[in-house]
């Protein structure tokens, strides 16, 4: 019969997040962070090292990405619109054909996801390179939204960056659009 792998959704809906290394250096870094706290949580061996599952922490949801990274060490938060998941035991890695395996005493039926230790949380907050996402309050206006009081500048910056950088609109067109939006707000 056909083999199936198992994936678990990360983020607010499941209440968990995954700390995952993507190379040997990040694996060693993660092991050092974990051992320095003595924390025990759900954990399993995968191809590139050990995954550690912790309780989802919304305080880490500030970079506008589902999986913020420090080098090759990432937290699978799954807190943006794309979401994310992690394959877990008893899955088989598609390339190495090795089974993912729970660490002794760290399977979901032996231990609950622990809160992320404060020292590890602070390390991530200090080292993730993505710019902190600033909130923009908006208010309904006709069939859309315009910035709330005090958010005009942040709103205009975000709209212009989206049009120029992500949607690749010509600069002259973005300038014209932003002039119109600026006059309106």
N, C-alpha and C positions, 0 to 999 in steps of 0.2 A: 504494500500500500504506500500511498504518498506520505512523506514526512511533513509535519507542520511544526513551525516554531511558535514560541509564545512571546508576546510583547506586552508590556505594561505601560499605560499612559501616565506620563508625569504631569504634575501641575495641580492647580487648585481643585480640579474635579476628583482626583484620586487622593490628594492630600500628601503626596510624596514627591521627592526630587532625588536625582541620581548624581553622585559625584563620580566622574569617569575619566580615567587616564587614556590618552591616545598614543603614547610612546613610553619607552623605558624611563626616560628622565621624569616625565610627569607621574609615572607609576611610583617611582621612588619618593617624589615630592609628596604625593598623596599619602603614602604609607607613613611618612614622617609626621605629617599633619595629624593623621588618625592616631598614631601611637603616642603622640605628645599629649593627647587628651584622655586616653584610656576609654573612649566611648565604644559601646557595643551596640550595633545596629544591624539591620538586614544587609548581608554582603554576599557576593558571589564572584567566582573567578571566571573571567572571559578571556578572549585571545590576547588582549593588550594589557591585562592586569585585573585588579579587583575593582568591582563597582560597589559603592556604598550608598544605600538608600536612607534618606533622612526625611523627617516630617517637612512638608512644604513650608517655606518661609517667605511670605509676601514681601518682607523687607528687602529681599534680594531682587525683586522685580522692578529694577530701576534702569536697566540698560536698553530696553526695547527689543530684547531678543529672547527666544525660547531657551537658548543655551549659551550663556556668557562663559568666556574662557579666560584663563591665565595661561598663556603659552598653549600647551596641548592638554591642559587639565581643564575639564569643563563641568559645569553644573547643568544638568538637564532639568530646567525649570518648567518648561512647557506652559509658560504663562502668557504668551502672545497668541495672535489669531491662528498661527500655523500649528502650535502645539508640538509635542514630540513624545516619543516613546523609547523604551529600552527593551531589547531582547533579553530574556532571562532564562534560567534553568527551567526545564531540561533541554532548551534549544540547542541546536547544532550550528556552529559557525559555518556559513556557506563556503568559505575558502579553505579553512584549516580542517574542517569536518570534526572538530573537537566539540564535545559537550560542554556547555556552561555548567558550573557546579557550585552549589551553595557552600560557603565556608562552614566548617564544623561549628555548631551552636548559633549560626547566623541565618538560618532559613526563616521564612515568614511564619512558620508554625512554632518556632522556638524563641523568637524575639520580635518586638515591635519596632517600627522605625523610630529612632531616637530624634529628639530635637538636634539641629545642627549646633555643635559646641560653639560658644561665643568666639573663641580664639580663631576657629576656622572661618566663621562668618566675617569677622573683622579682617582677616587676611584676604578673603575674596573682595570685600568692599574696598580695600586699599589697593588691590592689584589688577582688577579687571579694567582694561584700557578703554572700553566703550564709554562714550560721553554719557553722563547722567541725563536721562530724559526729563525735560521740564514739563510739568502739567500745564495745560492751557484750558481755562474754563471758557465755555462757549454758551451762548444764549440763542434760542430759536429766532429766526428772522425770515419771514416769507416762507420759502420752501427749503431753507437750509439753515446754517448756523453762522453766526459772527462771534468774534471774541467778546468775552465778558469784560466788565470794567477792570482795567489794569493789566489786561493780557494782549493788548493790541500788538506790541512789538514782538512778543514770542510767537503769536499767531502768524504775523506777516513773515517772519523768518522761516517758520515751519512750512508754510504754503509755498514760498518761493524756492526753498530747498527741495521740496517734493517735486515741483514742476521742472526745475532745472536739472537737478542731480539724478533723481530717480526716474522721471518720465522723459528726460532728455529733450525738453522743449528748447527751442532757440532762445538765447539770452534776450534778444530784442522783444520777443513775444512775452516772455516772463516779465520783463520790465513793464510792458504795456498792461498786462493783466494785473500786476501788483500795484501799479499806479491807480487803476480803477478800484481795486479792492481797498487800497489805502484811503482814497477819497470817500468811499462808501462807509468805512468804519470810523 
